Amino acid sequence: MNDTPKKPKKVLNKSKVKIPMREQDPKNRIMNFDEVPLGYNADEAHQEALRCIDCKNKPCVAGCPVGIDIPAFLTLVGQKDFEGALKKIKEKNFLPAICGRVCPQEDQCEMVCTLNKPNKGREPGGIGRVERFLGDYAVEHNLDIMPDIAPPTGKTVAVIGSGPAGLTAASDMIQKGHDVTVFEALHKPGGVLFYGIPQFRLPKEILLREISGLEKMGVKFVMNYPVGKAESLDSIRERFDVVFIATGAGLPWFLGIPGENLNGVYSANEFLTRVNLMGGYKFPDGSDTPVKKIKRIAVIGAGNTAMDSARTAKRLRPEVVYLVYRRSRLEMPARVEEIHHAEQEGIDFNLLHSPIEIIDDGKGAVGAILCQEMELGEPDDSGRRRPVPIEGKVREFAVDTVVIAIGQGPNPLLSADCPELERDDRKGTIVINDLMQTSFENVFAGGDIVTGGATVILAMGQGRVAADAMHRYLMTGDPSDPEGEHI
Ligand SMILES: Cc1cc2nc3c(=O)[nH]c(=O)nc-3n(C[C@H](O)[C@H](O)[C@H](O)COP(=O)(O)OP(=O)(O)OC[C@H]3O[C@@H](n4cnc5c(N)ncnc54)[C@H](O)[C@@H]3O)c2cc1C
């Protein structure tokens, strides 16, 4: 007779749709910088986890760029073992509270979820929402779940840039027993997570807490240290056994139209940095950095950066925030959730409008923005329908501020200091091989500096792949040597 107790049968939640997440009311939230979605409580997370049918193929795991065992952590949440679930996530991702908030799950794990059948009215599992709950649960219960750290190898690693790519590589390398130092140009760590993504989408306290976990593991942070100015890459290469460059894509693009040098024109980076990193919205009582008093503002673009800029501007309480985009709604690159939130908050969307001039108010400042009206033509190289001007149709928006949020290129500082490091001449990105190794043997690179502007989780995925290759390189001299994995 078999005495093994039978595994209790999971009682599924057969709801076709995700358990909704509570949010701040749009009328209230535009008056503050507090977080908009309020997160699940334990019961809601439990109910959502019970929607996972634990299917055979587990496509969600392959859909996650860092390969989190999603069904396993959802099963544990379904058993109300929140600590166990957190441990399971942390095997692959030490930033659950962040990824649960900002990852584009709808294009990754949730898109491929077996439950996801929009034509049958069935939504995927709310993987991001449960992940976020677990990250927040750790904070509320002061749980410091630390991974195991291998014995010291005596090898040293320099990581340049503290965005998600750099942080992931730092976390993985310290766990493999190496001595890791992160160099960051700014005075706060986190890259775009700190200076770009606003407080109402990703509270800075959460970010700093998740990063403090790395310090507890032994990672050293050197802030206010722009490599290429404070110290050359060559010198860092000599001081450390291996170097990981993760300097991101922080160089703003401009439109190249007349009037872009007028007072009152900001790049999205500058605008968001003033408000998020320097706390400009608290000026003068809580911050030394002012933000221009805005009455009427136009934000150009339709990606996450544009939505963040428009929604940030709204909270500075101007009369109107225009969003100006040259294509149609279908082509908007921002996350659906961000577009929805921006609309709820009263951002005035002006699609199929392309700026052609920023007009002087007569005193060297912005007085208006002139836009060409567009229609959609044939698809272009990107597969999206090309915007084509409608002859003779222009429109002027009276504004005193313009924020340009049309994309960013790779940070050039390091490459300028070290021209021998191979770059893509057209894009300015650092060239790497399959193992994330650059043209210098002991220098690897990953994240937006390699891909151009992408996503948090892709940057993290690259940090992980690079860490594995750097470890093999440190242990065997060859980043492709599988023997290196086991040392
Ligand atoms: C406003 C905005 C909103 C976004 N929203 C989302 C979102 O909702 N979801 C999502 O998935 N992605 C989003 N993204 C994209 C995502 O944030 C990036 O893809 C990701 O942060 C890239 O990570 P990274 O580590 O490569 O670089 P970054 O996050 O850019 O970090 C690079 C770091 O390197 C530092 N650095 C640069 N040069 C040097 C140097 N010479 N020496 C030392 N340090 C240096 C920089 O100061 C910075 O801290 C957003 C981007 C922006 C701009």
The ligand as an ORCA input file, in Angstrom:
! r2SCAN-3c Opt
* xyz 0 1
  C      10.916     58.044    -18.690
  C      11.122     56.604    -18.984
  C      10.133     55.697    -18.639
  C      10.313     54.343    -18.885
  N       9.335     53.479    -18.499
  C       9.541     52.140    -18.641
  C       8.574     51.206    -18.177
  O       7.515     51.565    -17.685
  N       8.853     49.889    -18.292
  C      10.019     49.450    -18.830
  O      10.235     48.237    -18.886
  N      10.948     50.309    -19.316
  C      10.738     51.640    -19.225
  N      11.683     52.521    -19.689
  C      12.926     51.984    -20.276
  C      13.857     51.448    -19.181
  O      13.841     52.300    -18.072
  C      15.275     51.264    -19.728
  O      15.218     50.376    -20.817
  C      16.213     50.683    -18.647
  O      16.275     51.531    -17.523
  C      17.628     50.471    -19.213
  O      18.456     50.037    -18.187
  P      20.050     50.240    -18.229
  O      20.556     49.645    -16.979
  O      20.581     49.754    -19.512
  O      20.281     51.830    -18.249
  P      19.785     53.047    -17.363
  O      18.578     52.724    -16.573
  O      19.728     54.187    -18.291
  O      20.992     53.275    -16.349
  C      22.263     53.702    -16.789
  C      23.005     54.333    -15.623
  O      24.358     54.562    -16.021
  C      24.772     55.826    -15.524
  N      25.892     56.296    -16.345
  C      25.868     56.749    -17.623
  N      27.117     57.060    -18.050
  C      27.942     56.795    -16.995
  C      29.350     56.907    -16.806
  N      30.157     57.336    -17.775
  N      29.860     56.563    -15.592
  C      29.061     56.111    -14.581
  N      27.717     55.989    -14.716
  C      27.160     56.311    -15.909
  C      23.528     56.684    -15.661
  O      23.610     57.828    -14.811
  C      22.437     55.695    -15.225
  O      22.250     55.732    -13.826
  C      11.510     53.888    -19.489
  C      12.498     54.811    -19.885
  C      12.313     56.142    -19.636
  C      13.390     57.127    -20.038
*
